Amino acid sequence: MDEHLARLLANTQDKNEGPRKQAELDLLHAQTNPEFPLSLARIGSHTAAPVEIRQSALSYLRNFIEKNWSPDGDHAPHIHIPDSTKEQLRNIILELVLSPEDERKVKVAAR
């Protein structure tokens, strides 16, 4: 799933509207896959990936977490994130934030 999401993230930055809109739609559909948040976190922490793809993955992850991590007032999360996935996400993001990562943009996105 990581490679597929990385391609979609790259396509969201396409200057052509058609591929960009399709990639955004495909990312919305991919959110229902239980591996979606972990895959985004792995892409964001993969130092060989282009910086803009890593930033995009972490940005999508942040938005996904904000909407689905826990109930917000009267609204239940749209997509349930299992506790085991939450623990894995915490560990991946913490490792990224504390790593000797040289790319400041990625570290900022991870916070």
N, C-alpha and C positions, 0 to 999 in steps of 0.2 A: 504494500500500500504506500510505502514511503516514496518510491519512485513516481508512482502515479500522482500522488499529491504534489510532489515537487514540480512535475510538469504542469499541473493545473495552476499552481502558484506562479510559475513562470508565465503562463498564458494570461493570467490576470493582469500582467504588466504589458501585454501586447498593445501596440498602438492602434491596431485594427479592432473596431468595435465588436464585430462578430465573434472572433475567437475569445476576446476578453469576456463578453457577456456569457458565452457558453461555459467558460471555465468557472465563472462566478456561480452559475447555476449548478454545475457539477460539484463544486465545493459545498454548496448547500445540501445537496443530496448525500454527499459523503459523510456529513455530520452524523447521520444515523448509524454509521458503522462504529462499533465499540472501540476499534483501534484508532479512530480519527484523532482524538486529542494526543494520544501517545505518539502517533506518527508525526504530528506537527511538532511535538517537543523534540523528537529525534532529529527531524530535519533542522530545527533551530539550533541544535547543539552540534550538528555535523560540520566540523571545521573545513571540510573540503568543498562544501556547497557554496555557491556564490552568496555574498553578503546580502544582496537584495532578496534572495529567496529565503534565507534564514530569517531576516527581519519580517518578511511577509508571513512566514510560518508562525513566528512568535506573536505577531499581531493578530492573526486569525485565532490562535490559541487563546490569547487574552480575551478576545471577544466571546469566544465559545465558553470559556470559564465564567466570565461575568454573567452570562445568560443562564448557565446550567449548573453551576457549582452547588448552590443551595437555594432554598425558597426565598423569594424576595417579597416580603409582605404577604399579600394574599395570592401571589402568583407562584405556582409550582414551576420548577425548571422544565423547559421544553424537552430536554433529552437527559435522561438519568445518567449520571457518572458514578459507577460503582466505587465504593471506598478503596478497593485495591488499586483502581486506576488513579484515584486521587493521590494515594500514597506514592505511586510510581511517578506521577507528574511532579509532586513536591520534590522528590529526590533528583529527578532530571534537571529541573529548573534550578534547584539549589546548587547542584554541581556546576551548572553553567555560570551562574552568578559568581560563584567562588573560584572558578577556574582561572588559570593564567591567560585566559582569552585576551588577545591583543586587539580584537576588533571592538572598539568602543560602542559602535552602533548596535551590535548584537547584544552586548551586555545591558545596554539601556533598554532594549526591547524585552529582554528577559525579566527585567524588574517590573 
